[in-house]
Amino acid sequence: MKKSVKTFLKSAAKDHVARSANPAIVRASTIYFKTMQELRKHQKDISTGKKVKYWDYGRQGSQTTIELQNILKELEEAHEVFLTQTGFSAVALAIMSVCRPGDEIVISDCVYRPTQKLTSQLLKEFNIKTNWYDPNNFDDLKKKITRKTKLIYVENPGSNTFEFQDLGKIVALAKRRNIYTAIDNTWGTAYFLKPIKLGFDLSITSATKYYSGHSDVMAGSLAVSKKIYKKVWWYNHVSGYRLSADDAYLVIRGIRTLDLRMDKHHENTLRIIKWLSKQKKITKILYPYKTSTKDYKLWKKYYSGASGLLGIMIKSKSKSSVLKFVNSLELFGIGYSWGGYSSLAVYNDSVEMGNRQFFKLEKNHHLIRLHIGLEDTNDLINDLKKSLRFVKP
Ligand SMILES: Cc1ncc(COP(=O)(O)O)c(C=O)c1O
């Protein structure tokens, strides 16, 4: 009988040879072979896609990275998972594996700022055109597709603005038009949403965030479908994007408690939102919690839970008073890389938002991104209450 994901995460990657509860950290550049014949046979096995327990050279990884790949492959229900040294290199690996000069990419307006830059600036230099679509308008996505479209790239929910899209409809459209699909699934992780099962070809997760969960490591994961596997394998082979054994170990250590942390982030966030929604200074909360909204319905249709990242909109004529609110928070650190155990806050301006065509903040409105950590929610609410007093009308 298939075990629950909660049990699987606790029982995977045990080292039965060394009898240790965790896998060894195998650091290696050189990997020894007894004979040249053995080396060549192993290389042939690797190039023909045979499942191996070790590689022919350290750049491909070690037993530790193979263990993490195995865990993520099962969690993602993917054909294969590639590991990279940051989440953003998983974004680059996905896009660069697929797009070639003359191609076009259709991408939602709400993607992570560095992804915006990669597609609008770097791809342009390779004669790959980027067409942006409104994440709240499926017809706009349809309109942006041309005969040259190779890839539809989605981030769900949108970076900083948290729009939810109809993922099933996007996949169905792409399949009809023979276009590959990619999704940045860092917000929900494969614990709450399994994009490859849903029909996406590429699913990116910054493992820096919830997978590792402790704000002490950078890592990325790219889960792929069978259909696209060879393309990604080839680009990965020639790119040199890799995760180190030490970092892979830290992700394995963190991911054991992914289920517990994600459930708690969700629970804490709903408690905080219950309080936030009663505060007059907050005009909107960007998170799937109001059952009557379109975003809630789209979230509910595909996700089994929600994480700890949300946006709050504050109305005030005084930007400095809103900045004071953020600066005076004591339990919310000011900084990036949400997904760890602690709470964070960032005042979003053009640095975070980039060039958005389909999102405009109303005058005197301010957007703050909060990450709700694993602290006691009473303490977090007291902190928010104390600091919100600084916001002037
Ligand atoms: C949605 C999303 N995708 C990808 C990344 C990139 O991940 P990393 O910081 O591990 O490179 C981030 C980082 O903040 C992100 O928010």
The ligand as a Tripos MOL2 file, in Angstrom:
@<TRIPOS>MOLECULE
LIG
   16    16     1     0     0
SMALL
NO_CHARGES

@<TRIPOS>ATOM
      1 C1          8.6600   32.6240   -6.7150 C.3       1 LIG1
      2 C2         10.1440   32.5350   -6.6690 C.ar      1 LIG1
      3 N1         10.7720   31.7630   -7.5520 N.ar      1 LIG1
      4 C3         12.0990   31.6400   -7.5710 C.ar      1 LIG1
      5 C4         12.8930   32.3050   -6.6560 C.ar      1 LIG1
      6 C5         14.3660   32.1720   -6.7210 C.3       1 LIG1
      7 O1         14.8510   31.3470   -5.7350 O.3       1 LIG1
      8 P1         16.3150   31.4980   -5.1170 P.3       1 LIG1
      9 O2         16.2870   32.6820   -4.2340 O.co2     1 LIG1
     10 O3         16.5220   30.2020   -4.4150 O.co2     1 LIG1
     11 O4         17.2630   31.6710   -6.2670 O.co2     1 LIG1
     12 C6         12.2890   33.1280   -5.7060 C.ar      1 LIG1
     13 C7         13.0840   33.8490   -4.7050 C.2       1 LIG1
     14 O5         12.6270   34.6820   -3.9620 O.2       1 LIG1
     15 C8         10.8720   33.2620   -5.7190 C.ar      1 LIG1
     16 O6         10.2270   34.0600   -4.8550 O.3       1 LIG1
@<TRIPOS>BOND
     1     1     2 1
     2     2     3 ar
     3     2    15 ar
     4     3     4 ar
     5     4     5 ar
     6     5     6 1
     7     5    12 ar
     8     6     7 1
     9     7     8 1
    10     8     9 2
    11     8    10 1
    12     8    11 1
    13    12    13 1
    14    12    15 ar
    15    13    14 2
    16    15    16 1
@<TRIPOS>SUBSTRUCTURE
     1 LIG1         1 GROUP 0 **** ****
